[in-house]
Amino acid sequence: MADFFRVFFLGFLCCGGLFATTPAARSKRSHASGCSSISLPWLGFAMPRQPYLRVVPHPKGAKIDIGTHVLQQRPELQAVIGDCLLSWPFVEAEMAVLLGLLIGAENQAAMAVFQSMRRSQAQREAISEAARYAISPQDQELLSAILNVHKSAEAERNALAHGHFGTSTKLPNDLIWQTTNDYLTFRAQMALTNATWSDETHQSLLASIWVYTLKDLKMIEQDIKHLAHMWFDFLKYLQAHKRNTKKASELYSQLCGRPRIAQELRILRQKNNPSVPPQSPPPVDGEKA
């Protein structure tokens, strides 16, 4: 199947076509929904992955190859993707231990229950629900901020785990990517129907393709590893708070001062108290207030 799709892409995408024409309706929908490509200066970060047609505005003549074999053509990027996927179990392990602490079942039973929740949403909901009865409103707010950071990193991890990678001769150092839905749409269209290739189909296909650079992938890798540390440190904070040690206050300030958590706390507080001006996070590591 992969070989067929490779031939299919190479056979059609190196042809000409109306590359400079107005994108079709599907293209407009793709760009409208492509929030991962938008820089968000008011939030302080930019999401990885850019639309192919934004990176390659003149794609005529490009040879596109999508299949199981392409990652080995970009070994450095392949290695970072592998690190992202292999780091994720550590994130889930810290969440499982946290759930055990929250429900007072610090043993294998709690770990088994958490691992049986295959859907990530169920895992997050279990932690949130347990927290309602186990920790203070202030700590629940911090947990909500961490969960929001988690959802963002998880979305990027899932894209790597479940998307379809390829290469373009226009981008010799990068990888291109499609969602499973877009890949299957075109795969089925060409294999199971009598569809004919057209300029509109071509343009629609290009509009469904995204680009990952090495920098994008390293950003995701860093976010996932930072997330594992966030869960580890939040658990350590709750344990210190439970023992009523002086370390708890310091750990709380350090967590709130992390840029992504501080950002989510500002959003949560503004949402819950829109009339109150956003507050800056507490100073961390000797910073002046």
Secondary structure by P-SEA (a helix, b strand, c coil): caaaaaaaaaacccccccccccccaaaaaaaaaccccccccccccccccccccccccccccbbbbbccccccccaaaaaaaaaaaaaaaaaaaaaaaaaaaaaccccaaaaaaaaacccaaaaaaaaaaaaaacccaaaaaaaaaaaaaaaaaaaaaaaaaccccccccccccbbbbbcaaaaaaaaaaaccccccccaaaaaaaaaabbbbcaaaaaaaaaaaaaaaaaaaaaaaaaaaaaacccaaaaaaaaaaacaaaaaaaaaaaaaaccccccccccccccccc
